[in-house]
Amino acid sequence: MSRAELTEPPAQAAKTAVGVRTPTPLWTLGLLRNELGTTLRRWRTIALLAVLAAVPVLVGIAVKIETSDGSSAGGGGEGPAFIAQITNNGLFLVFTALAATLPFFLPMAVGVVAGDAIAGEANAGTLRYLLVAPAGRTRLLITKYATTLAFCVIATLVVATSALIVGALLFPLGELTTISGTRISFGEGLGRALLIALAVAASLIGIAALGLFVSTLTNSGIAAMATTVGLLITVQILDQIPQLHAIQPYFFSHYWLSFADLMRDPVYWDDLIRNLQLQGLYAAVFGAAAWARFTAKDITA
């Protein structure tokens, strides 16, 4: 027996004897993959993604029926909806669908996943067993948040992909006109559509952190999900009250529709950067609050 083995603490020696090691990045990646797979296999998650995918289909069919009747598809093309341009170029359905789902459907789906992250495990009685594994509370919390962020990207891409397919089937594709009135190629338009999808996904970072924090406050997954969605609705309402204009720039949803500036030529970056900074601030504040709560939480079941 070596000197290192003789001086090794008994608990550590026991772990070494049975092959249990300190978590490695590869182990953590496996935990993330397992968490994401579990999340995506839940019927609730599948239903949420199906609803998100159905929104572009309904919008596309509605615009197609309306234009087939000979009426106008929009009211001048102003604002981020781009709905007046869909009949000219199906790629605009991507922008319209993201604008339609971002205020409620996308953040609601993220709020459900984030709210269930910790509270759902506690309610099912599996949280205690997860903490028995060599993950530790901090690593588990980071993995849960990373899983929620991955879902943000997946949900956004589901909307964008569904809209692109429906737009290509129902409407012509080709060069498109930006908000500034300039023409860009279809390839550049696809690139901007991808950037917009990523900007929308990044806009959900704040609500994801907020939902994770709420999830650490209760052992009821349903209560955590309902609270997160309720906070989302409350903030959305407050953001529309003119008397609160002084504090509205600090609401996580205030700059959500700034992704429309990616359709300007040149791109207007100011509000996009403000949105990313605000989402980062919410992630830092509520991420730290979630860590403080979770690491001190008494897990008895």
C-alpha positions as CSV (number, residue, x, y, z in Angstrom):
1,M,0.0,0.0,0.0
2,S,1.4,3.4,-1.0
3,R,1.9,6.4,1.4
4,A,-0.9,8.2,-0.5
5,E,-3.3,5.3,0.2
6,L,-2.3,5.3,3.9
7,T,-3.0,9.0,4.3
8,E,-6.2,9.0,2.3
9,P,-9.3,9.9,4.4
10,P,-11.5,6.9,5.1
11,A,-14.5,8.4,3.3
12,Q,-12.5,9.2,0.2
13,A,-10.8,5.8,0.3
14,A,-14.2,4.1,0.4
15,K,-15.3,6.2,-2.6
16,T,-12.2,5.3,-4.5
17,A,-12.6,1.6,-3.7
18,V,-16.0,1.5,-5.3
19,G,-15.0,3.6,-8.2
20,V,-16.9,6.8,-7.3
21,R,-14.9,9.9,-8.3
22,T,-15.2,13.6,-8.2
23,P,-17.5,14.8,-11.0
24,T,-15.7,15.6,-14.2
25,P,-16.7,17.9,-17.1
26,L,-17.6,14.7,-19.1
27,W,-19.8,13.5,-16.2
28,T,-21.5,16.9,-16.1
29,L,-22.1,16.8,-19.8
30,G,-23.7,13.4,-19.4
31,L,-26.0,14.8,-16.7
32,L,-26.9,17.7,-18.9
33,R,-27.7,15.3,-21.8
34,N,-29.8,13.2,-19.5
35,E,-31.7,16.2,-18.1
36,L,-32.4,17.6,-21.5
37,G,-33.5,14.2,-22.8
38,T,-35.8,13.7,-19.8
39,T,-37.3,17.2,-20.3
40,L,-38.0,16.7,-24.0
41,R,-39.6,13.3,-23.5
42,R,-42.2,14.6,-21.1
43,W,-45.7,14.8,-22.6
44,R,-46.1,18.3,-21.2
45,T,-43.0,19.5,-23.1
46,I,-44.1,17.8,-26.3
47,A,-47.5,19.4,-26.0
48,L,-45.9,22.8,-25.5
49,L,-43.7,22.4,-28.5
50,A,-46.7,21.2,-30.6
51,V,-48.6,24.4,-29.6
52,L,-45.7,26.5,-30.5
53,A,-45.3,24.8,-33.9
54,A,-49.0,25.2,-34.6
55,V,-49.0,29.0,-34.2
56,P,-47.1,29.7,-37.6
57,V,-49.4,27.2,-39.3
58,L,-52.6,29.0,-38.1
59,V,-51.1,32.4,-38.9
60,G,-50.0,31.3,-42.4
61,I,-53.4,29.7,-43.2
62,A,-55.3,32.7,-41.9
63,V,-53.2,35.1,-44.1
64,K,-53.6,32.8,-47.1
65,I,-57.4,32.6,-46.7
66,E,-57.6,36.3,-46.2
67,T,-55.6,37.1,-49.3
68,S,-57.5,34.5,-51.4
69,D,-60.6,36.5,-50.6
70,G,-59.0,39.5,-52.2
71,S,-58.6,41.6,-49.0
72,S,-55.5,43.1,-47.5
73,A,-53.3,41.0,-45.2
74,G,-52.1,43.8,-43.0
75,G,-52.3,47.4,-42.0
76,G,-49.3,49.0,-43.7
77,G,-46.6,46.7,-42.5
78,E,-45.6,48.8,-39.5
79,G,-44.3,47.2,-36.3
80,P,-42.5,44.0,-35.8
81,A,-45.3,41.7,-37.0
82,F,-44.4,42.1,-40.7
83,I,-47.7,40.5,-41.5
84,A,-48.4,42.7,-44.5
85,Q,-45.3,41.3,-46.2
86,I,-46.1,37.6,-45.8
87,T,-47.9,37.3,-49.1
88,N,-44.9,38.8,-50.9
89,N,-42.4,36.6,-49.2
90,G,-43.0,33.6,-47.0
91,L,-39.8,34.3,-45.0
92,F,-41.7,37.1,-43.3
93,L,-43.9,34.4,-41.7
94,V,-40.8,33.5,-39.5
95,F,-40.6,37.1,-38.2
96,T,-44.4,37.3,-37.7
97,A,-44.6,34.0,-35.9
98,L,-41.7,34.9,-33.5
99,A,-43.4,38.3,-32.8
100,A,-46.7,36.5,-32.1
101,T,-45.3,33.9,-29.8
102,L,-42.7,36.0,-27.9
103,P,-45.1,38.0,-25.7
104,F,-46.7,35.0,-24.2
105,F,-46.5,31.5,-25.7
106,L,-42.7,31.2,-25.7
107,P,-42.0,32.6,-22.3
108,M,-45.0,30.6,-20.9
109,A,-43.4,27.4,-22.2
110,V,-40.0,28.4,-20.7
111,G,-41.7,29.4,-17.4
112,V,-43.3,25.9,-17.2
113,V,-40.0,24.1,-17.8
114,A,-38.0,26.4,-15.4
115,G,-40.7,26.3,-12.7
116,D,-40.7,22.5,-12.7
117,A,-36.9,22.2,-12.7
118,I,-36.4,21.9,-9.0
119,A,-39.9,21.9,-7.5
120,G,-41.0,19.1,-9.9
121,E,-38.1,16.8,-8.7
122,A,-38.9,17.6,-5.0
123,N,-42.6,16.9,-5.6
124,A,-41.8,13.6,-7.3
125,G,-39.4,12.6,-4.5
126,T,-36.4,12.3,-6.9
127,L,-34.5,15.4,-5.8
128,R,-33.0,13.7,-2.8
129,Y,-31.7,10.9,-5.0
130,L,-30.2,13.3,-7.5
131,L,-28.2,14.9,-4.7
132,V,-26.9,11.5,-3.6
133,A,-25.1,11.4,-7.0
134,P,-21.7,13.1,-7.1
135,A,-23.2,16.2,-8.6
136,G,-23.6,18.5,-5.7
137,R,-26.3,21.1,-5.4
138,T,-24.4,23.8,-7.3
139,R,-23.6,21.6,-10.2
140,L,-27.2,20.2,-10.3
141,L,-28.6,23.8,-10.3
142,I,-26.3,24.8,-13.1
143,T,-27.4,21.8,-15.1
144,K,-31.0,22.5,-14.6
145,Y,-30.5,26.1,-15.7
146,A,-28.5,25.0,-18.7
147,T,-31.3,22.6,-19.6
148,T,-33.8,25.4,-19.5
149,L,-31.6,27.6,-21.7
150,A,-31.3,24.8,-24.2
151,F,-35.1,24.5,-24.2
152,C,-35.3,28.2,-24.9
153,V,-33.3,27.7,-28.1
154,I,-35.2,24.5,-29.1
155,A,-38.6,26.1,-28.6
156,T,-37.6,29.2,-30.6
157,L,-36.2,27.1,-33.4
158,V,-39.4,25.0,-33.5
159,V,-41.4,28.2,-34.1
160,A,-39.0,29.5,-36.7
161,T,-38.7,26.1,-38.6
162,S,-42.4,25.6,-38.6
163,A,-42.9,29.1,-39.9
164,L,-40.3,28.7,-42.6
165,I,-41.8,25.4,-43.9
166,V,-45.4,26.9,-43.9
167,G,-44.2,30.1,-45.5
168,A,-42.4,28.1,-48.3
169,L,-45.5,26.0,-48.9
170,L,-48.1,28.8,-49.0
171,F,-46.2,31.8,-50.3
172,P,-43.4,32.7,-52.7
173,L,-39.8,33.1,-51.6
174,G,-37.1,35.4,-52.8
175,E,-35.5,38.7,-52.1
176,L,-37.1,40.7,-49.3
177,T,-37.5,44.3,-48.3
178,T,-36.1,45.4,-45.0
179,I,-37.8,47.8,-42.6
180,S,-35.5,50.5,-44.0
181,G,-36.8,49.9,-47.5
182,T,-33.6,48.3,-48.9
183,R,-33.6,44.9,-50.7
184,I,-31.5,42.0,-49.5
185,S,-31.1,38.5,-51.0
186,F,-33.0,35.5,-49.8
187,G,-29.7,34.0,-48.4
188,E,-29.1,37.1,-46.4
189,G,-32.7,37.0,-45.3
190,L,-32.3,33.5,-44.0
191,G,-29.2,34.6,-42.1
192,R,-31.1,37.4,-40.5
193,A,-33.9,35.0,-39.6
194,L,-31.4,32.8,-37.8
195,L,-30.1,35.9,-35.9
196,I,-33.6,36.9,-35.0
197,A,-34.3,33.4,-33.7
198,L,-31.2,33.5,-31.5
199,A,-32.1,37.0,-30.3
200,V,-35.6,35.8,-29.3
201,A,-34.0,32.8,-27.5
202,A,-31.6,35.1,-25.7
203,S,-34.6,37.3,-24.6
204,L,-35.9,34.3,-22.6
205,I,-32.8,34.1,-20.3
206,G,-34.3,36.4,-17.7
207,I,-37.6,34.5,-17.4
208,A,-35.7,31.2,-17.2
209,A,-33.6,32.5,-14.2
210,L,-36.7,33.9,-12.5
211,G,-38.6,30.6,-13.0
212,L,-35.7,28.6,-11.6
213,F,-35.6,30.8,-8.5
214,V,-39.3,30.3,-8.0
215,S,-38.8,26.6,-8.4
216,T,-36.4,26.6,-5.4
217,L,-39.0,28.2,-3.1
218,T,-41.5,25.4,-3.2
219,N,-41.9,21.6,-3.4
220,S,-44.9,21.9,-5.7
221,G,-44.1,21.9,-9.4
222,I,-47.6,23.1,-10.3
223,A,-47.3,26.0,-7.8
224,A,-43.9,27.0,-9.2
225,M,-45.1,26.9,-12.8
226,A,-48.3,28.9,-12.0
227,T,-46.3,31.5,-10.1
228,T,-43.8,32.0,-12.9
229,V,-46.5,32.3,-15.5
230,G,-48.4,34.7,-13.2
231,L,-45.3,36.9,-12.8
232,L,-44.9,36.9,-16.6
233,I,-48.5,38.1,-17.1
234,T,-48.2,40.7,-14.4
235,V,-45.0,42.2,-15.9
236,Q,-46.5,42.2,-19.3
237,I,-49.5,44.2,-18.0
238,L,-47.3,46.6,-16.0
239,D,-45.1,47.2,-19.1
240,Q,-48.2,48.6,-20.9
241,I,-49.2,51.2,-18.3
242,P,-47.9,54.6,-19.3
243,Q,-47.6,55.9,-15.8
244,L,-44.9,53.3,-15.1
245,H,-42.6,54.5,-17.9
246,A,-39.8,55.3,-15.5
247,I,-39.4,51.7,-14.4
248,Q,-40.5,49.9,-17.5
249,P,-37.0,49.7,-19.0
250,Y,-36.1,47.4,-16.1
251,F,-38.8,44.8,-16.8
252,F,-37.4,41.7,-18.4
253,S,-39.9,41.9,-21.3
254,H,-39.4,45.6,-22.2
255,Y,-37.0,45.1,-25.0
256,W,-38.3,41.7,-26.3
257,L,-39.5,43.1,-29.6
258,S,-36.2,44.8,-30.3
259,F,-35.3,41.8,-32.5
260,A,-37.2,43.7,-35.3
261,D,-34.2,46.0,-35.5
262,L,-32.3,43.1,-37.1
263,M,-34.4,43.7,-40.2
264,R,-33.1,47.3,-40.5
265,D,-30.4,48.2,-42.9
266,P,-28.0,49.0,-41.3
267,V,-29.0,47.0,-38.2
268,Y,-29.9,49.2,-35.2
269,W,-28.1,47.6,-32.3
270,D,-28.9,49.9,-29.3
271,D,-32.1,48.2,-28.0
272,L,-30.7,44.7,-28.9
273,I,-27.7,45.3,-26.7
274,R,-29.9,46.8,-23.9
275,N,-32.1,43.6,-24.1
276,L,-29.0,41.3,-23.7
277,Q,-27.7,43.4,-20.8
278,L,-31.0,43.3,-19.1
279,Q,-31.4,39.5,-19.5
280,G,-27.9,39.0,-18.2
281,L,-28.7,41.1,-15.2
282,Y,-31.8,39.1,-14.4
283,A,-29.8,35.8,-14.9
284,A,-27.2,37.0,-12.5
285,V,-29.6,38.3,-9.8
286,F,-32.1,35.5,-9.8
287,G,-29.4,32.9,-10.6
288,A,-27.6,34.0,-7.4
289,A,-30.8,34.0,-5.5
290,A,-31.7,30.5,-6.7
291,W,-28.2,29.3,-5.7
292,A,-28.5,30.9,-2.2
293,R,-31.9,29.3,-1.6
294,F,-31.1,25.9,-3.1
295,T,-27.8,25.4,-1.3
296,A,-29.4,26.2,2.1
297,K,-32.6,24.3,1.4
298,D,-33.5,21.3,3.6
299,I,-34.1,18.3,1.4
300,T,-36.1,15.8,3.4
301,A,-37.9,13.9,0.7
